[in-house]
């Protein structure tokens, strides 16, 4: 719509308001009751946005183990450490879970790439999906994942319906934010319900590796 100097200011503001709301990061509004403090969120989640290179990408037809927790290695160093903000979340142990659940609807764009498919062009992944990646790795419960029923490999393998959204589950993306589809909020609501019901048990994926580079990330022995 075009307007000129004679267009009332109030009408101009009413027309622009919906677009302005869509471009505001969802973390500002919050679609669910916040489980962690805002101060903790800014301290531990926001640093993920400053990472220039997570050392990996998400692939639609790749293995399900593509994760920011395990950057892509090479023949000389097959197992690499995650970037510092990811490592810090791992060291929080159970305290990371409410932060990651809060983060699921955060639509601010990260540096992580998704390679796309026949429908979706390659894109930078929103922060909410990166948090989902970490959350799926640090939580274990059969209401969310079933390791005995992993007939399909690839994105979201083993995760039950209602607890996973894709890295391209967004209607539109701009430079700094993406517009999430309603399913993203549904997934966050389901994770929130499980957390409030005390059904999310901590699982440390690094405990399975006896490697020096993961020593400080492993669960301390009692």
JOVEN-V274545 format. One record per backbone hydrogen bond with DSSP energy under -0.5 kcal/mol. NH is the residue of the N-H (numbers start at 1). CO is the residue of the C=O. Records with the same first field share a line. If there is no record, write none. Layout:
NH=CO  CO
//
This chain:
7=4
12=8
13=9
14=10
15=11
16=12
17=13
18=14
20=16
21=17
22=18
23=19
24=20  21
28=25
29=25
30=26
41=37
42=38
43=39
44=40
45=41
46=41
48=45
49=46
50=47
51=48
58=113
60=116
62=59
66=63
67=70
70=67
72=55
74=77
80=71  78
86=83
87=83
88=84
89=85
90=86
91=87
92=88  89
93=90
95=92
96=93
97=94
98=94
99=95
100=96
101=97
102=98
103=99
104=100  101
105=102
106=103
107=105
109=176
110=125
113=56
114=123
115=58
117=120
123=114
125=112
127=108
128=106
129=126
130=126
131=127
132=128
133=129
134=130
135=131
136=132
137=133  134
138=134
139=135
140=201
144=141
145=141
146=158
149=146
155=60
157=154
159=156
160=144
163=160
169=166
170=168
171=179
172=179
174=177
178=107
179=172
180=178
181=169
184=181
185=181  182
186=182
187=183
188=184
189=185
190=186
191=187
192=188
193=189
194=190
195=191
196=192
197=193
198=195
199=194
201=140  199
203=138
205=203
207=204
208=205
209=206
210=208
211=209
214=211
215=212
217=214
218=214  215
//
